[in-house]
Amino acid sequence: MSHIKYTVLITGTNRGLGLEFVKQFAIEGYQVIACTRKINKKDELHQLQKKFKTISICKLDIANFSSIDQFAKLFKKPIDILINNAGVYPDSSVDHVDYKSWLDAFKINTLAAFKMTKAFLPHLKKGQLKKIASLTSKMGSIDDNSGGGEYIYRSSKTALNMVMKSLSIDLKPYDLSVITLHPGWVRTDMGGPNGLIDVDESVAGMKRQIDKLTIRTSGQFIAYDGKKISW
């Protein structure tokens, strides 16, 4: 079944989960707006574009909020699904914390997801599906934190969870539904080689949760396999 009439915008698409999201949505016939910080015509994303003509690659640095505004202003089409995928994972411990990295992580992991949602709100309101998905982590769950450490990543994702929960309430009058997704421990550059699942399994699972998302289930913190996660 073709979904060519639907458009999905995805951030952080040059590798890992973002790249796999592009692939799986393109296979289904979606018009995919693949945003990436750096354009490299020899990377896997561009190889994928050669196979699927429905993929458009756009340069976008989500840490540069004025560039988000400019991109949103130039983009004229409705958007059915926004996927805030891009993120960073600076290491941190009680003995080693880089405060600039902490601020940068909040800007990219938390603020940028809100900024993207706000900037593309007019496009989402005009879309048919009206869905916003942000990738978080179980490491952002206060309830699940039994290991401590990783102050930067944990706190930025906890903050993201709260932002998305509030958006799910504030955007309900516009029939816009919001989901916060835990991808699992995935074998990626960020997740490392010891991850429990592959990229394709994680994205297929998250995509199922996005497909099932309705205004009635908006605001959930959920894993790729459909399990609800405690805040």
Phi, psi and omega in degrees: 000129183276139176244029186301336180285351180258146179237132177239134177250127185232134176263157177063056191256008185279350181197174171055225185296320180299315178298319180291325174301314179303312182299311185290324177289323179295321178301325180278357176093008177291151166281117187251122174260102185264110182263135181216146184290323181236136177266121177227104187292355179258000184279176183295328180298316179289328174296322179293321180298328179294332180275329184236112182286352180275001180266126172246127181259126183234136177280124180208121174261106185290350175280348179255096187294328178293328178288329175295314178300317181295317180296316180296323180294322181283335183278120189256347186271156173295152176240130181271321180224131171250126178243110176275093185258324187301140179194169178230157181224081175283133177293146177202152177211176180296336181265343183219106176224126174261113187291329176293319177298325179296313178296319178298320181295319177297320181296316184278314186281332186245297186297320183296325178295321176293316181298316178299315180298314181294315182294325183258013178302316178300324180289321180291323178297329181274348181287168180272319186276325175055058182233141176232125179236130177238133179275122178243216178198152173299337178293346175270359178276121177293320180299324186272353185284099177244358184251346182066193178066189179046052185300318184293305184295313181303310185292324180291326179281327174298317179296319177301317179302316180293319179300314182291325177297316178295319178298324180298330178278313185290333183264357181302321179300338179265008181064027178264127180254146187233139176224143177247120193246133171262118185282355188088177176272103190255145176283090177225181176300324180281317184282337180087172185284349184265008180304157186273338182225162178273164182301316184295323179292317180298310183292320177301319179293314179295323179296324176298320180293323177293318179300321183279345185299131174228173179296334179286331181257008181299144175097006182274151172253109193222148179273165182303333182267008176091358180281132178288143180246136178289141182294000000 
